[in-house]
């Protein structure tokens, strides 16, 4: 596994979006993600496979933060649409982020909504019929 990393640390993103319609599908997405970065550098070592601190936990999780392997990132990234983000992540570069990573995130959101669409629409249509 070769996850994307930020300064060698795994991360996940908080993505903000608004769905205004499922039929037809209409989704508005904030143009940046809000990263949450692991306290420990990513490692593929066999003994680290189940080490939770290498994976993303809430920033400042005490057992991870207090450990000698913890690396506090300064400055801590706050958004994904700035040059400091593009330069510190791997694979590197603004072009990769804008042409590969971010479109992949957009499509995953669309895929999720398409899969949930029928389950949500029947609730919405039932409410409209009662009104």
C-alpha positions, 0 to 999 in steps of 0.5 A, spaced: 500 500 500 502 506 498 497 512 501 498 519 499 502 522 505 503 529 507 510 530 509 511 523 510 504 522 514 498 519 512 492 524 512 484 524 511 480 530 509 474 533 511 470 535 505 464 540 505 459 539 500 451 541 499 446 536 496 441 541 493 437 535 489 438 528 488 433 528 482 436 531 478 443 530 482 446 537 484 452 537 488 456 543 490 463 542 493 467 547 497 474 547 493 478 545 498 479 539 503 481 540 511 486 535 512 487 531 519 494 529 519 497 523 523 502 524 529 507 519 526 510 518 520 508 513 515 511 506 516 510 500 512 514 496 517 511 489 519 511 491 526 507 497 525 501 495 521 497 495 527 500 501 530 494 506 530 498 512 531 501 511 524 494 512 522 490 518 522 487 519 529 484 526 532 490 531 532 493 531 539 491 524 541 495 523 547 497 516 547 500 518 540 502 525 541 506 523 548 510 518 544 517 519 542 515 517 535 510 523 535 512 529 530 508 535 531 507 538 524 508 546 524 505 549 521 499 544 521 496 544 514 489 547 514 487 547 507 488 543 501 488 549 496 495 552 497 502 551 495 504 549 501 500 543 501 502 541 494 509 541 495 509 537 502 504 531 499 506 525 496 505 524 490 507 531 489 505 537 486 499 542 484 498 538 478 497 531 481 492 534 486 488 538 481 488 533 476 488 526 479 487 526 487 481 532 487 477 529 481 477 522 484 474 525 491 469 528 487 467 522 483 467 518 490 462 523 493 458 522 486 458 515 487 456 515 494 450 519 492 448 515 486 448 509 490 444 512 496 439 515 491 434 510 491 434 509 498 433 517 500 428 519 494 423 514 496 423 518 503 423 524 500 417 522 495 413 520 501 414 526 505 412 530 498 405 526 498 403 527 505 404 534 504 
